[in-house]
């Protein structure tokens, strides 16, 4: 009968259940620790410094604008030839 099959399966699942967890005493419980190496700390400091700094050096941009204002004349044909030659060599 199907009821017997159900009871048999139910008994199998009941026998596979864990009986419970064992508690450990507080003195025997271990705590997790994380230790960061000196290289890891240096990397973290460097990463924070880079994140806080600007991607654009405003002082250099202002200097270049002042130095080359109105003086830049780009030959677009020569620029295109140089660009193509560089990427064809790859």
Secondary structure as a PSIPRED ss2 file (coil, helix, strand):
# PSIPRED VFORMAT (PSIPRED V4.0)

   1 X C   1.000  0.000  0.000
   2 X H   0.000  1.000  0.000
   3 X H   0.000  1.000  0.000
   4 X H   0.000  1.000  0.000
   5 X H   0.000  1.000  0.000
   6 X H   0.000  1.000  0.000
   7 X H   0.000  1.000  0.000
   8 X H   0.000  1.000  0.000
   9 X H   0.000  1.000  0.000
  10 X H   0.000  1.000  0.000
  11 X H   0.000  1.000  0.000
  12 X H   0.000  1.000  0.000
  13 X H   0.000  1.000  0.000
  14 X H   0.000  1.000  0.000
  15 X H   0.000  1.000  0.000
  16 X H   0.000  1.000  0.000
  17 X C   1.000  0.000  0.000
  18 X C   1.000  0.000  0.000
  19 X C   1.000  0.000  0.000
  20 X C   1.000  0.000  0.000
  21 X C   1.000  0.000  0.000
  22 X C   1.000  0.000  0.000
  23 X C   1.000  0.000  0.000
  24 X C   1.000  0.000  0.000
  25 X C   1.000  0.000  0.000
  26 X C   1.000  0.000  0.000
  27 X C   1.000  0.000  0.000
  28 X C   1.000  0.000  0.000
  29 X C   1.000  0.000  0.000
  30 X C   1.000  0.000  0.000
  31 X C   1.000  0.000  0.000
  32 X C   1.000  0.000  0.000
  33 X C   1.000  0.000  0.000
  34 X C   1.000  0.000  0.000
  35 X C   1.000  0.000  0.000
  36 X C   1.000  0.000  0.000
  37 X C   1.000  0.000  0.000
  38 X H   0.000  1.000  0.000
  39 X H   0.000  1.000  0.000
  40 X H   0.000  1.000  0.000
  41 X H   0.000  1.000  0.000
  42 X H   0.000  1.000  0.000
  43 X H   0.000  1.000  0.000
  44 X H   0.000  1.000  0.000
  45 X H   0.000  1.000  0.000
  46 X H   0.000  1.000  0.000
  47 X H   0.000  1.000  0.000
  48 X H   0.000  1.000  0.000
  49 X H   0.000  1.000  0.000
  50 X H   0.000  1.000  0.000
  51 X H   0.000  1.000  0.000
  52 X H   0.000  1.000  0.000
  53 X C   1.000  0.000  0.000
  54 X C   1.000  0.000  0.000
  55 X C   1.000  0.000  0.000
  56 X C   1.000  0.000  0.000
  57 X C   1.000  0.000  0.000
  58 X H   0.000  1.000  0.000
  59 X H   0.000  1.000  0.000
  60 X H   0.000  1.000  0.000
  61 X H   0.000  1.000  0.000
  62 X H   0.000  1.000  0.000
  63 X H   0.000  1.000  0.000
  64 X H   0.000  1.000  0.000
  65 X H   0.000  1.000  0.000
  66 X H   0.000  1.000  0.000
  67 X H   0.000  1.000  0.000
  68 X H   0.000  1.000  0.000
  69 X C   1.000  0.000  0.000
  70 X C   1.000  0.000  0.000
  71 X C   1.000  0.000  0.000
  72 X C   1.000  0.000  0.000
  73 X C   1.000  0.000  0.000
  74 X C   1.000  0.000  0.000
  75 X C   1.000  0.000  0.000
  76 X H   0.000  1.000  0.000
  77 X H   0.000  1.000  0.000
  78 X H   0.000  1.000  0.000
  79 X H   0.000  1.000  0.000
  80 X H   0.000  1.000  0.000
  81 X H   0.000  1.000  0.000
  82 X H   0.000  1.000  0.000
  83 X H   0.000  1.000  0.000
  84 X H   0.000  1.000  0.000
  85 X H   0.000  1.000  0.000
  86 X H   0.000  1.000  0.000
  87 X H   0.000  1.000  0.000
  88 X H   0.000  1.000  0.000
  89 X C   1.000  0.000  0.000
  90 X C   1.000  0.000  0.000
